[in-house]
Amino acid sequence: FALGRARAGDARSVCDAMDEFAEASWAAQHAWSKAAGDSKSRVLCAALRGAVSGARILEIGTYCGYSALRMALELPGAEITSLEVDPTNVLIARNVAAMAGLAGRIQIWTGHS
């Protein structure tokens, strides 16, 4: 869904497409998405506003890579390393980061914290 609606190399459009998917599928079922979409992403971005330029961020629990994309958008000079235990989610998140054009700034590893 999201990769079909987003523009390659445009991280914001990838996040927007993922938000649209969450709204269309999860909200319609009165469920919540595990991704830090929309209102949850605003809290995440607000927390990052005091970070130093060029920060290095460690995320525990990648899921689909949405939070890593949001952090990369909020802090353009940051390097993000994300750990995910599920190898399937790692592949999905790596492809999402590549689609967004951020594979060089977001490293996603399989493993435990």
Long-range contacts (C-beta under 8 A, 24 or more apart in sequence): 1-25, 2-96, 3-95, 3-96, 3-99, 6-99, 6-100, 8-99, 8-101, 9-100, 9-101, 10-100, 10-101, 11-69, 11-72, 11-73, 11-100, 11-101, 11-102, 12-73, 14-69, 14-96, 14-99, 14-100, 15-41, 15-66, 15-69, 15-70, 15-73, 15-100, 18-64, 18-66, 18-96, 34-63, 34-64, 35-63, 35-64, 35-66, 35-67, 36-66, 36-67, 36-70, 37-66, 41-66, 41-67, 41-70, 44-70, 44-71, 44-74, 45-70, 45-71, 45-73, 45-74, 48-74, 48-75, 49-74, 51-75, 51-78, 53-77, 54-78, 54-79, 55-79, 56-80, 56-81, 57-81, 58-82, 58-83, 59-83, 60-113, 61-85, 62-89, 62-90, 62-93, 62-108, 63-89, 63-93, 64-89, 64-92, 64-93, 64-96, 65-92, 65-93, 65-94, 65-96, 65-97, 65-106, 65-108, 66-96, 68-93, 68-97, 68-102, 68-106, 68-108, 69-96, 69-97, 69-100, 69-102, 69-106, 72-100, 72-102, 72-105, 72-106, 78-105, 79-105, 79-107, 80-105, 80-106, 80-107, 81-107, 81-108, 81-109, 82-106, 82-107, 82-108, 82-109, 83-108, 83-109, 83-110, 83-111, 83-112, 83-113, 84-108, 84-109, 84-110, 84-111, 85-110, 85-111, 85-112
